[in-house]
Amino acid sequence: MRIGYFLSCEEYTPAQLIEQARLAQDAGFQSLWISDHYHPWNDEQGESPFVWSIIGALSQVVRIPVTTAVTCPIMRIHPAVVAQAAATSAVLHEGRFVLGVGTGEALNEHVLGDRWPFADERLEMLEEAVGVLRQLWQGEYVTHHGKHYTVDQARIYTLPAEPPKVYVSAFGPKAIEAAARIGDGYISTSPDADLVAGFRRQAGTGKAVQGGFKGCWAPTEDEGVEIAHRLWANSGLPGELSQVLPSPKHFEQASQLVTPEMTRKSVACGPDPAGHTEQLKKYEDAGFDEVYVANMGPNYREFIDMYRREFL
């Protein structure tokens, strides 16, 4: 199982993200994830740079693959524009760029005032959007009049030698079926062996499965719990809340239901690598090909160094 590093745009400045990417590559991480958000999950996280600018900058400092985890190409940015952004990113990264896509969250996608669709409709939109992406990456003029999107005589001129691969995020049976059908790979933040098996059964061979989780390095476990709970209590919210809450303040309100002890039980906190070993083993046992790890809080240098010593 390959181990990559997860760049959290919700928490770090552009300069810090670039620094982390460089440190991760030097430490031996084999690839990068990067989140694509308009808002952070809460005000305490405090950042959210435009991902395509960061991806361009990354091309000048790393030579390992980069995957968006994940881009939502259905509302905030039209798929014709995402197609151009991804094509340019693939050129800059010399083919080492993967476009991870999903149906998104209201937190990021409602900002233009569009109605937030139900899950089945968003999945239908995603499938049409991926079709538009693939058409445009052929380098010909595209005119498309679909149920959700219109493209009028558009052509992308700056293209990589091969179209970017598209990995699809999925958390339920319907989404897994769609991911297997339209994706070149599968993305998840849950070590669910049944979902992985379902994807592999329907997708066939040769399609990668990526997963990811966050930890929090700190001098002590208690300090790590405090940092993780203050910054990322939202990670403990159940069900579809993360898809439907519209703003950071709503996540802050809902996160009051998550206790520090819940964070302690779910996040590997402190300097001990044992919790990370346990988490990595869960993803390995579930059948993941790659797993991406992120640090919560300011101690990312120590986090990366721990992985260099213990796992890489």
C-alpha positions in Angstrom: 0.0 0.0 0.0 1.4 3.4 -1.0 1.4 6.2 1.5 0.7 9.8 0.4 0.3 13.1 2.2 -3.0 15.1 2.3 -2.8 18.9 1.9 -5.7 20.5 3.8 -6.5 23.8 2.1 -9.1 24.6 4.8 -6.4 25.0 7.5 -3.1 26.3 5.9 -1.9 29.3 4.0 -0.6 28.8 0.4 3.0 29.1 1.6 2.4 26.4 4.3 0.8 24.1 1.8 3.8 24.4 -0.5 6.2 23.9 2.4 4.3 20.7 3.4 4.4 19.4 -0.1 8.1 19.8 -0.3 8.7 18.3 3.1 6.4 15.4 2.3 8.3 14.6 -1.0 11.6 14.8 0.8 10.4 12.5 3.5 9.4 9.8 1.1 5.7 10.3 0.7 4.8 8.9 -2.7 2.0 11.2 -3.8 -0.3 14.1 -2.7 -4.0 14.7 -2.1 -5.2 18.3 -2.0 -8.7 19.5 -0.9 -10.8 21.8 -3.0 -13.0 24.1 -1.0 -14.5 27.6 -1.2 -15.0 27.7 2.6 -13.2 26.0 5.5 -15.4 23.8 7.7 -15.3 26.3 10.5 -13.8 29.7 11.2 -11.1 28.3 13.5 -9.5 26.5 10.5 -9.4 29.9 8.9 -8.1 29.3 5.3 -9.3 28.3 1.9 -7.1 29.2 -1.0 -8.1 28.6 -4.6 -6.9 25.0 -5.3 -6.0 25.5 -8.9 -3.5 28.2 -8.0 -1.9 25.9 -5.4 -1.8 23.0 -7.9 0.1 25.2 -10.3 2.6 26.2 -7.7 3.0 22.6 -6.6 4.2 21.7 -10.1 7.3 23.8 -9.5 8.3 22.2 -6.2 7.3 18.5 -6.4 7.6 15.6 -8.8 5.1 13.2 -7.3 1.5 12.7 -8.3 -1.2 15.1 -7.2 -4.9 14.3 -6.8 -7.8 16.6 -5.9 -9.7 15.2 -3.0 -12.1 16.2 -4.2 -13.3 18.6 -6.8 -17.0 19.1 -7.3 -17.6 19.9 -11.0 -21.4 20.3 -10.9 -22.3 23.8 -9.6 -19.7 26.3 -8.4 -17.5 25.8 -11.4 -18.9 24.6 -14.7 -17.5 21.3 -15.9 -16.2 23.0 -19.1 -14.0 25.2 -16.9 -12.9 22.3 -14.6 -11.9 20.5 -17.8 -9.5 23.3 -18.8 -8.1 23.6 -15.3 -7.5 19.9 -15.0 -5.9 19.7 -18.4 -3.5 22.6 -17.6 -2.7 21.0 -14.3 -1.9 17.7 -16.0 0.5 19.5 -18.4 2.2 21.3 -15.6 2.6 18.1 -13.6 3.8 16.2 -16.7 0.9 13.7 -16.5 1.1 13.2 -12.8 -2.2 14.9 -12.0 -5.4 13.0 -11.2 -8.8 14.7 -11.0 -10.7 13.4 -8.0 -14.4 14.4 -8.2 -17.5 14.1 -6.1 -21.0 15.4 -5.6 -19.7 18.1 -3.1 -21.1 19.9 -0.1 -23.5 22.7 0.2 -20.8 24.5 2.2 -18.9 25.2 -1.0 -21.3 24.8 -3.8 -24.2 27.1 -2.8 -22.2 30.3 -3.0 -23.6 31.4 -6.3 -27.2 31.1 -5.0 -28.1 27.8 -6.8 -30.6 25.4 -5.2 -28.7 22.6 -3.4 -30.0 19.4 -5.2 -30.8 16.1 -3.5 -28.2 13.4 -3.5 -29.6 11.4 -6.5 -29.8 14.5 -8.6 -26.2 15.5 -7.7 -25.0 12.1 -8.8 -26.8 12.5 -12.1 -25.2 15.9 -12.5 -21.8 14.4 -11.7 -22.1 11.7 -14.4 -23.0 14.2 -17.0 -20.2 16.5 -15.9 -17.6 13.8 -16.2 -18.9 13.0 -19.7 -18.4 16.7 -20.6 -14.8 16.6 -19.2 -13.9 13.6 -21.2 -15.4 15.1 -24.4 -13.4 18.3 -24.0 -10.1 16.4 -23.3 -10.3 14.9 -26.8 -9.2 18.3 -28.2 -12.1 18.8 -30.6 -14.8 21.4 -30.6 -17.6 20.3 -28.3 -21.2 21.4 -28.4 -23.3 19.7 -25.7 -27.0 20.3 -24.7 -27.7 18.0 -21.8 -30.1 17.9 -19.0 -27.9 19.9 -16.7 -25.2 21.5 -18.8 -24.7 23.3 -22.0 -21.4 23.7 -23.9 -21.3 25.8 -27.0 -18.4 25.2 -29.5 -15.8 24.9 -26.8 -12.3 23.5 -27.4 -9.4 23.0 -25.0 -6.1 23.8 -26.7 -3.6 23.1 -23.9 -3.8 19.4 -23.4 -1.6 16.7 -21.8 -0.4 13.7 -23.9 -3.0 11.6 -22.2 -6.3 12.8 -20.6 -6.2 13.1 -16.8 -7.6 10.1 -14.9 -10.8 10.8 -13.0 -11.3 9.2 -9.6 -14.7 9.3 -8.1 -15.6 9.8 -4.4 -18.5 7.6 -3.2 -20.0 6.7 0.1 -23.1 4.5 -0.7 -24.2 1.8 -3.1 -25.6 4.1 -5.8 -22.5 6.2 -5.8 -20.2 3.2 -5.9 -22.0 1.9 -9.0 -21.6 5.3 -10.7 -17.9 5.5 -9.6 -17.2 2.0 -11.0 -18.9 2.9 -14.3 -17.6 6.4 -15.0 -14.4 6.6 -12.9 -10.8 5.5 -13.4 -10.5 5.0 -9.6 -12.3 5.3 -6.3 -11.8 7.7 -3.4 -13.0 7.4 0.2 -12.3 8.6 3.7 -13.7 5.5 5.3 -11.9 2.1 5.5 -15.0 0.3 4.5 -14.1 -3.1 3.0 -17.6 -3.7 1.6 -17.6 -0.5 -0.4 -14.1 -1.3 -1.8 -15.2 -4.8 -2.7 -18.3 -3.4 -4.3 -16.3 -1.0 -6.4 -13.8 -3.7 -7.5 -16.5 -6.1 -8.4 -18.3 -3.6 -10.6 -15.2 -1.8 -12.0 -13.0 -4.7 -12.9 -9.3 -4.7 -12.6 -6.8 -1.9 -13.0 -8.7 0.9 -11.2 -7.0 2.3 -8.1 -8.6 2.8 -4.7 -7.5 5.7 -2.6 -8.3 6.5 1.0 -7.4 9.1 3.6 -7.5 10.1 7.2 -6.2 12.8 9.6 -4.1 12.7 12.7 -2.7 15.3 15.0 0.9 15.4 16.2 1.5 17.1 19.4 3.9 16.8 22.3 1.2 15.0 24.4 -2.0 13.1 23.6 -4.0 15.7 25.5 -2.6 18.6 23.5 -3.3 16.7 20.3 -6.9 16.1 21.4 -7.4 19.8 22.2 -6.0 20.8 18.8 -8.0 18.2 16.8 -11.2 19.0 18.6 -10.8 22.7 18.2 -10.0 22.6 14.5 -11.8 19.4 13.2 -14.6 18.5 15.5 -16.8 18.6 12.4 -15.1 15.3 11.3 -17.2 13.6 13.9 -20.5 14.6 12.5 -22.7 11.7 11.3 -24.7 10.9 8.2 -25.3 13.5 5.5 -24.8 16.6 7.7 -21.4 17.3 6.0 -23.2 17.5 2.6 -26.1 19.7 3.5 -25.0 22.3 6.1 -24.4 25.6 4.2 -21.9 27.6 6.1 -19.0 27.3 8.6 -21.1 28.7 11.4 -23.6 25.9 10.9 -20.8 23.4 11.2 -19.6 25.1 14.4 -23.1 24.8 15.8 -23.5 21.1 14.9 -20.0 20.3 16.1 -21.1 21.1 19.6 -22.6 17.6 19.6 -19.1 16.1 19.2 -17.3 15.8 22.5 -13.5 15.8 23.1 -13.7 12.2 24.1 -15.3 11.3 20.8 -12.4 13.1 19.1 -9.9 11.2 21.3 -11.4 7.9 20.3 -11.5 8.6 16.5 -8.2 10.6 15.9 -4.6 9.5 16.4 -3.4 12.3 18.7 0.0 13.0 20.2 3.5 11.8 19.4 2.9 8.0 19.5 2.8 6.4 16.1 0.8 3.4 17.3 -2.5 5.1 16.5 -1.3 5.8 12.9 -0.2 2.1 12.6 -3.8 1.1 13.6 -5.4 3.4 11.1 -3.1 2.4 8.3 -3.8 -1.2 9.0 -7.6 -0.6 8.7 -7.1 0.8 5.2 -4.7 -2.0 4.2 -7.1 -4.7 5.4 -10.0 -3.0 3.6 -8.1 -3.3 0.3 -6.9 0.2 -0.4 -4.1 0.7 -2.9 -3.1 4.1 -1.5 -3.8 6.0 1.7 -3.2 9.7 2.3 -2.5 11.1 5.8 -3.0 14.7 7.0 -2.0 16.6 10.1 -4.3 18.8 12.1 -2.7 21.8 13.6 0.6 23.6 13.6 3.0 20.6 14.1 3.1 19.4 10.5 6.9 19.2 10.4 6.9 16.8 13.4 4.1 14.8 11.8 5.9 14.4 8.6 9.2 13.5 10.4 7.3 10.9 12.4 6.1 9.3 9.2 9.6 9.5 7.7 11.0 7.5 10.6 8.2 5.1 11.3 6.4 4.3 8.0 8.3 5.6 4.9 
